[in-house]
Amino acid sequence: MNEALFLSRLQFGWVISFHILFPAGGLRKSNGVPPSMTLWDAASPVQSQGFVPVGALIMLPAVLAYSGYSYHVFRGKVTAETAYY
């Protein structure tokens, strides 16, 4: 068995063991939130909630455009023979 395959299986084994040993790590009872707090108490103001979608509508096209541009610039420069993995 080559070293890369061995390390891949070892890493997978660690992930599986962690999830078996700690299945409900995020679901513990004492999470620091008072029982009297409701979802509406914890929510941010309406003005703040309106800012997030506006930011997403501006940034998402910018990120997609930049990703498309970078794929366009680097297309055909890496082949299976020149890859290092």
Legacy VTK file of the C-alpha trace (Angstrom):
# vtk DataFile Version 3.0
C-alpha trace
ASCII
DATASET POLYDATA
POINTS 85 float
0.000 0.000 0.000
1.483 3.355 -0.947
1.996 6.122 1.597
-0.706 8.491 0.272
-3.385 5.806 0.440
-2.268 4.821 3.931
-2.416 8.424 5.173
-5.821 8.908 3.575
-7.211 5.836 5.327
-5.593 6.867 8.608
-7.181 10.310 8.407
-10.577 8.781 7.597
-10.199 6.464 10.585
-9.519 9.404 12.923
-12.604 11.231 11.686
-14.843 8.187 12.127
-13.450 7.461 15.622
-13.995 11.060 16.689
-17.648 10.931 15.600
-18.195 7.595 17.334
-16.587 8.746 20.591
-18.194 12.209 20.652
-21.539 11.869 18.822
-23.382 14.723 20.533
-20.652 17.245 21.267
-22.762 20.152 20.080
-25.950 18.941 21.719
-24.948 19.093 25.368
-27.452 20.419 27.864
-25.443 23.272 29.407
-24.741 25.479 26.394
-24.717 28.826 28.234
-28.057 30.105 26.916
-30.601 30.948 29.613
-33.805 28.916 29.320
-35.924 32.071 29.341
-34.322 33.438 26.131
-36.454 32.994 23.039
-35.477 33.136 19.394
-37.034 36.595 19.100
-34.953 37.857 22.051
-31.752 36.598 20.457
-32.468 37.949 16.963
-30.736 41.070 15.710
-32.698 44.204 14.759
-34.505 44.339 11.423
-32.031 46.916 10.069
-29.126 44.519 10.659
-30.989 41.632 9.082
-31.624 43.763 5.983
-27.908 44.548 5.638
-26.857 40.895 5.218
-28.813 40.098 2.026
-27.734 43.390 0.455
-24.096 42.528 1.177
-24.590 39.030 -0.207
-26.195 40.380 -3.393
-23.188 42.623 -3.937
-20.416 40.190 -2.973
-21.707 36.944 -4.522
-21.493 38.146 -8.146
-18.060 39.653 -7.428
-16.733 36.359 -6.044
-18.235 34.357 -8.914
-16.808 36.775 -11.490
-13.344 36.619 -9.936
-13.475 32.805 -9.782
-14.510 32.638 -13.434
-11.738 35.049 -14.403
-9.098 33.034 -12.539
-10.282 29.786 -14.145
-10.115 31.518 -17.534
-6.573 32.786 -16.932
-5.174 29.467 -15.701
-7.006 27.108 -18.062
-4.773 24.571 -19.788
-1.673 25.437 -17.746
-1.809 22.399 -15.449
-1.929 18.890 -16.823
-1.973 15.518 -15.101
1.770 15.143 -15.733
2.700 18.472 -14.097
0.454 18.127 -11.050
2.339 17.575 -7.813
-0.179 15.408 -5.984
LINES 1 86
85 0 1 2 3 4 5 6 7 8 9 10 11 12 13 14 15 16 17 18 19 20 21 22 23 24 25 26 27 28 29 30 31 32 33 34 35 36 37 38 39 40 41 42 43 44 45 46 47 48 49 50 51 52 53 54 55 56 57 58 59 60 61 62 63 64 65 66 67 68 69 70 71 72 73 74 75 76 77 78 79 80 81 82 83 84
